[in-house]
């Protein structure tokens, strides 16, 4: 839920894209998009910036090999 994730913590977060042309690819969250409820996502290996809905169009990646406090 977005209420559990602080907005300032989303910027720079690694994500997995769940829908659209980049489905299944990883990317990074650049912050909130201009349209309310959407986030600017840049897929890895692409110059595109997508406007996606959290949990519907993308999810946060968790690095299980690292310190859980940083996830």
C-alpha angles and dihedrals in degrees: 000000000000090000089065093050115067113230094234090053092059094065109093093011119141112242142187114225111227103184144030132028093328096048111151094019128115126236145152131265111237095189137268117344124229091258115074115254095020132102131212108242126184114201116222113260092020137093092211123112115210128199105221138169117241114249092004100060101013141013135202118261119229120210104216092183093064138062108300090222089069094056 
